[in-house]
């Protein structure tokens, strides 16, 4: 019965209701899983992004009720999840460029190799 309710506001300034949020999230999560492949498989960042994106995509595909999706994912409203997914898609190529999983053994970060 809750799925028949129409959401009129997110209650968050500047964040409009997305009437087709399930479809938007599904596409964004599928795109994330595709684009994260540019990151090496052994990188923790890739593993973490794949894990939470697969979980969230599974919830979005299984559930039709927005409140159930929000309650299961527990990371805010679906509109906030859309913002987070878009931000992740923006971050993936940056992480590929920065390669934080690589350590330069000739110039290691000082704090990493400092003895106490």
ZASE-901192 format. One line per 2 residues: number of its first residue (from 1); for each residue x, y, z of C-alpha. Coordinates in nm, 2 decimals, always signed. Example, Ala and Ser with C-alpha at 12.3 -4.5 7.8 and 13.67 -1.06 7.14 Angstrom:
<pts>
1	+1.23,-0.45,+0.78  +1.37,-0.11,+0.71
</pts>
This chain:
<pts>
1	+0.00,+0.00,+0.00  +0.29,+0.23,+0.07
3	+0.40,+0.20,-0.29  +0.08,+0.39,-0.39
5	+0.19,+0.70,-0.21  +0.32,+0.99,-0.41
7	+0.63,+1.16,-0.27  +0.59,+1.53,-0.30
9	+0.92,+1.65,-0.14  +1.25,+1.51,-0.01
11	+1.24,+1.76,+0.27  +1.60,+1.85,+0.17
13	+1.67,+2.19,+0.03  +1.79,+2.17,-0.33
15	+1.71,+1.80,-0.37  +1.40,+1.74,-0.59
17	+1.20,+1.43,-0.59  +1.29,+1.18,-0.86
19	+0.97,+1.00,-0.97  +1.15,+0.72,-1.15
21	+1.43,+0.68,-0.89  +1.44,+0.30,-0.91
23	+1.51,+0.31,-1.28  +1.77,+0.58,-1.24
25	+1.94,+0.40,-0.96  +1.94,+0.07,-1.15
27	+2.11,+0.24,-1.45  +2.36,+0.42,-1.24
29	+2.46,+0.11,-1.04  +2.49,-0.10,-1.36
31	+2.71,+0.18,-1.51  +2.92,+0.18,-1.19
33	+2.98,-0.19,-1.21  +3.09,-0.15,-1.57
35	+3.32,+0.15,-1.52  +3.49,+0.02,-1.20
37	+3.66,-0.25,-1.42  +3.93,+0.01,-1.51
39	+4.05,-0.03,-1.15  +4.28,-0.34,-1.08
41	+4.09,-0.63,-0.94  +4.31,-0.65,-0.63
43	+4.25,-0.29,-0.53  +4.05,-0.25,-0.22
45	+3.87,+0.05,-0.37  +3.74,-0.17,-0.66
47	+3.64,-0.45,-0.42  +3.45,-0.22,-0.19
49	+3.27,-0.03,-0.47  +3.17,-0.36,-0.64
51	+3.04,-0.50,-0.31  +2.82,-0.22,-0.20
53	+2.71,-0.15,-0.56  +2.60,-0.51,-0.62
55	+2.42,-0.51,-0.28  +2.24,-0.18,-0.37
57	+2.15,-0.29,-0.72  +2.01,-0.62,-0.59
59	+1.79,-0.43,-0.35  +1.67,-0.19,-0.62
61	+1.59,-0.48,-0.86  +1.42,-0.68,-0.60
63	+1.21,-0.42,-0.42  +0.94,-0.20,-0.58
65	+0.86,+0.01,-0.28  +1.08,+0.32,-0.24
67	+1.05,+0.31,+0.14  +1.17,-0.05,+0.15
69	+1.46,+0.03,-0.07  +1.56,+0.32,+0.15
71	+1.52,+0.12,+0.47  +1.72,-0.18,+0.34
73	+2.01,+0.02,+0.20  +2.01,+0.26,+0.50
75	+2.20,+0.54,+0.33  +1.93,+0.81,+0.29
77	+1.65,+0.87,+0.05  +1.66,+0.74,-0.30
79	+1.74,+1.09,-0.43  +2.05,+1.10,-0.20
81	+2.15,+0.76,-0.33  +2.13,+0.89,-0.68
83	+2.36,+1.18,-0.59  +2.60,+0.93,-0.42
85	+2.60,+0.70,-0.73  +2.67,+0.99,-0.96
87	+2.96,+1.10,-0.73  +3.10,+0.75,-0.74
89	+3.09,+0.76,-1.12  +3.28,+1.09,-1.12
91	+3.54,+0.95,-0.88  +3.62,+0.62,-1.06
93	+3.83,+0.78,-1.34  +4.00,+1.01,-1.08
95	+4.10,+0.70,-0.88  +4.23,+0.53,-1.19
97	+4.44,+0.84,-1.26  +4.57,+0.87,-0.90
99	+4.63,+0.50,-0.85  +4.63,+0.52,-0.47
101	+4.68,+0.14,-0.44  +5.03,+0.18,-0.58
103	+5.32,+0.27,-0.35  +5.63,+0.43,-0.50
105	+5.90,+0.23,-0.32  +6.16,+0.49,-0.43
107	+5.96,+0.78,-0.27  +5.74,+0.62,+0.00
109	+5.51,+0.83,+0.21  +5.71,+0.94,+0.52
111	+5.45,+0.85,+0.77  +5.40,+0.51,+0.62
113	+5.77,+0.41,+0.68  +5.85,+0.60,+0.99
115	+5.95,+0.39,+1.29  +5.80,+0.48,+1.62
</pts>
